Amino acid sequence: MTVCELNHVAIHVADVVASCAFYERVLCLRPMPRPAFDFPGAWFRLGLTQELHLIGERGEKVVSGNRSNHFALLVDDVEAWEKHLIKVGATFRPRKKRPDGAWQIFLADPDGHTIELCSPPT
């Protein structure tokens, strides 16, 4: 028995339309087809095989932060992403280097889910 890979991350959102706009405009994610569930949501491609699933109708408070619940996306060029975030007017923490040499940028989606953009360790 083997765990092959992470398939998807699912997060609960209050407004699917607003969240879709954020993930498309700010994080440049590509939407993908979603099965016809009986609740609102949207799916996005993360890299080649992973997915982000947005599940609508969130009513609970989001508890998230860089040292608590968050998800991280490995990116190709942290400096270019920082410039993009400035260009689109996103609120984020300036990049910082981890002790292992990886760079990190933290930002939050419209619901307050913390997202880390990071480079590989050096």
C-alpha positions in Angstrom: 0.0 0.0 0.0 1.4 3.4 -1.0 0.2 7.0 -1.0 0.9 8.1 -4.5 0.5 11.9 -4.3 -1.6 14.7 -3.0 -4.7 14.8 -5.3 -6.5 17.9 -4.2 -6.9 20.5 -1.6 -10.5 21.5 -0.7 -11.4 24.8 1.0 -14.8 26.1 2.1 -15.6 29.5 0.7 -18.5 32.0 1.3 -18.7 33.4 -2.3 -17.7 31.0 -5.1 -17.7 33.8 -7.7 -15.5 36.1 -5.7 -13.1 33.2 -4.8 -12.9 32.2 -8.5 -12.0 35.8 -9.5 -9.2 35.8 -6.9 -7.8 32.4 -7.9 -7.9 33.2 -11.6 -6.7 36.8 -11.4 -4.3 36.8 -8.5 -2.9 33.2 -8.5 -3.3 32.7 -12.3 -5.0 29.2 -11.8 -6.8 27.6 -14.7 -10.4 26.5 -14.0 -11.3 22.9 -14.8 -14.5 20.9 -15.3 -16.3 20.0 -12.1 -18.9 17.3 -11.6 -22.5 18.4 -11.2 -22.7 18.3 -7.4 -25.8 19.6 -5.7 -23.8 22.4 -4.0 -21.9 25.4 -5.4 -18.2 25.2 -6.0 -15.4 25.3 -8.6 -12.2 23.4 -9.4 -8.8 24.7 -10.5 -5.7 22.9 -11.8 -2.6 23.1 -9.5 0.4 22.1 -11.5 0.1 19.0 -13.7 -1.9 16.6 -11.5 -3.1 18.3 -8.4 -6.3 20.3 -8.0 -7.9 23.0 -5.8 -11.5 22.5 -5.0 -13.6 25.4 -3.8 -16.7 24.4 -1.9 -19.4 27.1 -1.5 -21.8 28.0 1.3 -19.1 28.5 4.0 -20.7 29.6 7.2 -18.0 28.9 9.7 -15.1 31.2 10.6 -11.8 30.5 8.8 -8.8 30.0 11.0 -5.7 30.2 8.9 -2.2 31.7 9.1 1.4 31.1 8.1 2.0 29.1 11.3 -1.3 27.4 11.3 -3.7 26.0 8.6 -2.5 27.0 5.2 -1.5 25.5 1.9 1.7 26.1 -0.1 2.2 26.3 -3.8 5.7 25.7 -5.3 6.3 28.5 -7.9 8.9 28.9 -10.6 10.1 32.5 -9.8 9.2 34.1 -6.4 10.5 37.5 -7.5 8.3 37.5 -10.6 5.3 36.4 -8.4 6.0 39.3 -6.0 5.9 41.7 -8.9 2.7 40.2 -10.2 1.0 40.5 -6.8 2.0 44.2 -6.7 0.6 44.7 -10.2 -2.8 43.1 -9.4 -3.0 45.0 -6.1 -3.0 41.9 -3.9 -2.3 42.2 -0.2 0.7 40.0 0.8 3.7 39.8 3.1 7.0 40.6 1.3 9.1 37.6 0.5 11.3 36.2 3.1 13.9 33.4 3.2 13.4 30.2 5.3 16.3 28.7 7.2 16.7 26.1 4.4 17.1 28.8 1.7 13.6 28.6 0.2 11.8 31.9 -0.4 8.2 32.4 0.8 5.4 34.9 0.2 2.2 34.7 2.2 -1.2 36.1 1.1 -4.8 35.3 1.9 -7.8 34.7 -0.3 -11.2 36.5 0.1 -12.2 34.2 2.9 -8.9 34.5 4.8 -7.4 31.2 3.8 -3.6 31.7 4.0 -1.7 30.7 0.9 2.1 30.4 0.7 4.0 30.8 -2.6 7.4 29.2 -2.2 10.6 28.3 -4.0 12.5 25.0 -3.5 15.1 25.0 -0.7 18.6 25.8 -1.8 
